[in-house]
Amino acid sequence: MSVEPRHMAPLRRNLSFLRRWLQNPRAVGALVPSGRSLASAMAAEIDLDAAGVVVELGGGTGNVTAALLDAGIAARDIAVVERDPTLAKMIAARFPEVRVLQGDAADLRRLLRKAGIGPVKAVVSGLPLLSIPDRICLRIIAEAIEALNRNGVFVQFTYGPASPISRRILARLGLEALRASWVVDNFPPASVWRYRTAAKQEDRRSA
């Protein structure tokens, strides 16, 4: 179960998120945090029986973190990477047992090594990939894929039906993409995408 101090009420968290969006809309990417249904759909893509840590990129106000905990993932097995220091502090206060790394997802492996975190079975991302320059997006995805263990999965949500990772990046990194779910009751409606390298897909088929 997640622990939430009374002073961190949902309305206050949403207002704080909105303020961060007003200050830097390209970095935050959405007017409101991801909804409960969307967060739950992302958590559903993780193999709870697999060994390893779940890394969340772009923790925001912690809605996806809460869904990971509600899905049965232990707080000690969750690491949240959030670049914005205000949001990072908010997540740490809301979930004191979850490891929060304040830093850039483009430096993911360095952040994980420094914190002694690994192996990684899944990376879930709420980053606004469509508003991030392609070269930086490539680095973020490459860092996430390299951090994953043999059968790891990268999960990303986006507003719209198309993959938020470009075909160029998919081809360069040898990734296979699957739209896992379409969450119509989120505001705005969103889709959840699951990515693995082709080699990891073959490993799973032959297991």
Helices and strands as residue ranges (DSSP letters): H 10-23, H 25-28, H 36-43, E 53-57, H 63-70, G 75-77, E 78-82, H 85-94, E 99-102, G 105-107, H 108-115, E 120-125, G 129-131, H 134-147, E 148-158, H 167-173, E 175-183, E 190-197, H 198-206
